[in-house]
Structures are given as C-alpha cells and as structure tokens.
Amino acid sequence: MPKKKQKRKPASAAFVAQTEGSASPLKAKIIRWASISVILAILLSLMIAAISASPSQAASSTPVASCAPIDTDGDGITNNVDSDIDGDLTVNGLDTDIDGDGVINSKDGDPAATNCGVDAPPPITFKQDTEEQNEGVLRPVAIFVVVVLGVGYLVLRRIRRPKK
C-alpha cells in the first residue's frame, strides 16, 4: 500500500501578502523611493564621516627628565600645586606670565616652569593651525558636491526611465 501524502499546512496571511505582490503601484513606488533614500542617507553619512576624519599624529616617546620639584617663588609650595607660581599675587589662571620669566604664556614653552628648566615648543593655538581653518571651508563644499551628485543621479535615472 503506498504511503499517504501529507498535505501542506495552509500559508499564513502575512506570507501570502508578501509573495503575491498585492501592493498597489503607488505603494511600490513609495517603498522603492524610501529604500533608495535610506541607502543614499547611509552612503552620504559614510562619505561625510570619511571626509571629516583626520589622521592622528604618531606618538613619540621621550625620556622623562628627573629633577627635584621646582618652587619658582620660594614660598615652600612646589609649582605643580601652587596657585601663584611666580609670587606676584595674581592667580595663575589670570596671570599672563605664570612663571615670571618675562615671556607671556602663549609664547612660553614651559609657562608653569615644571619641565626642569627645559623649554618645549609652545602649544599650537587654533589661529595658527591652518589645517583646521581649511577644513572648515572644505567640508561644506564636499557635502554640497555629494548632494548635487546624488540629486543628479536620481534625476537622470528618472529621465532615462522608460515610460509606461
């Protein structure tokens, strides 16, 4: 006697709706444009992230100089914790020359006199950093170019599409 064939279970309504394509043409267009918009938004965000990322500088190892704690004004409090390093009765945050060496802090390689007398190069301030200033102009131009290319692609696609 042959085996009895098993009947398939009836398909669920959700599965039938997905496979039969019962969506209206307008709904299909909306879904297509929404999908394209999401994909373009993801691509645009990746491009913007790639444009805005700047490479970091390599770290360098320099030997640490060992020296006795420095007290510039001789008040018994080392410069690391002294609120007035040079003893001119001006708090360090308001003093234009913290260590009293005659060089203003923005030009002084060691403004707090804590490097054992070794001057480091002065810190780069925002106005001196030309890469940051150029990037401020470049970023909006790059975003505009990406947007124009995306819109141009969509318009050309729509023009070249065969009419139904």
Residue pairs with C-beta under 8 A, 6 or more apart in sequence:
23 31
36 154
40 150
44 146
44 147
44 150
47 142
47 146
48 142
48 143
48 146
51 138
51 139
51 142
51 143
52 135
52 139
54 131
54 135
65 115
65 116
65 118
66 116
67 116
67 117
69 78
69 79
69 80
70 78
70 79
70 113
70 114
70 116
71 77
71 78
71 79
71 82
72 79
72 82
72 85
72 86
72 87
72 99
72 100
72 113
73 82
73 84
73 85
73 86
73 87
73 100
74 87
75 82
75 87
79 85
79 99
79 112
79 113
79 114
80 114
82 92
83 91
83 92
84 90
84 91
84 92
84 95
85 92
85 98
85 99
85 100
85 112
85 113
86 95
86 97
86 98
86 99
86 100
87 100
88 95
88 100
92 98
92 112
95 105
96 104
96 105
97 103
97 104
97 105
97 108
97 111
98 105
98 108
98 111
98 112
98 113
99 108
99 110
99 111
99 112
99 113
101 108
101 113
103 111
105 111
106 122
106 123
106 125
107 122
108 119
108 122
109 115
109 119
109 120
109 121
109 122
110 117
110 118
110 119
110 120
126 132
